Amino acid sequence: MKSNIYIIFFFVFIAYKSQSQDTIFRNDGTIQIGKVIDIDSNSVFYNSSSNGDATHNQMSRLDIRTIHFSKDEISIDSSKQNYILDTKSIGFGIGQDYGGFGVNILLYPMREIGVFGGLGYTFAGIGYNVGLKIRFNKVPMHSPTSFYILGMYGYNTLIKTDSKQKEFTLKYHANAYKQFYGPTLGIGCDIRFSETYKSFLSVSLLIPIRSSEIDTYIKDNNITLNREVLPISVSLGYHFMIP
């Protein structure tokens, strides 16, 4: 029930944000309506629609006087650092959103809201996760850090089923570990090290929402855990932006 509420929240948020539009005021007095998705040191990138067809556009910052974002109005300031805001990226790391030790592909259909999928290897075999990521940052992006929340479904728990087995082989891992699936929520931060780098470090603190299936499995199979299953986990990865 709780996980269903979180899912409903995500989709309501998406529906609301999809209706918002940004207004670009040019120096020549004309106005452009669209959705700004990125601003770098030279250009502003935005999506606009005409006759129901969405197009991706680019405009020189020298031609822009002001951009109005919902209730906030800002002016382009070339004297400040402007970090590149990613729209597509591929990352490599460790954690649930990477499927264990693996890869994460992230796509932002809207500036604040992204969808991702992770595929990797856990000690029990192949792990995966799919989910949504909502980031909180202003455009232009003058700060190297971008905070976000995320929700996903997939691999979220791994337990060791054979504490006596010591041999370190791939076969040992598959036989001595079991993974479980369920929803996971989290918070995190993307960190950029330069305004010219098209890559960033991503760190997350995750809270798996576990079912009673895990306790039942441990009890039914008389498994003695060497340590308790932690209520939180972390993920760490490095992403490269895709043009």
Secondary structure as UniProt FT lines:
FT   HELIX           2..17
FT   TURN            18..19
FT   STRAND          22..26
FT   TURN            27..28
FT   STRAND          31..39
FT   STRAND          43..50
FT   TURN            51..52
FT   STRAND          53..60
FT   HELIX           61..63
FT   STRAND          64..69
FT   TURN            70..71
FT   STRAND          72..75
FT   TURN            78..79
FT   STRAND          88..95
FT   HELIX           96..98
FT   STRAND          100..107
FT   STRAND          113..122
FT   TURN            123..124
FT   STRAND          125..136
FT   STRAND          145..160
FT   TURN            163..164
FT   HELIX           170..176
FT   STRAND          177..191
FT   STRAND          199..208
FT   HELIX           213..220
FT   TURN            221..222
FT   STRAND          233..241
//
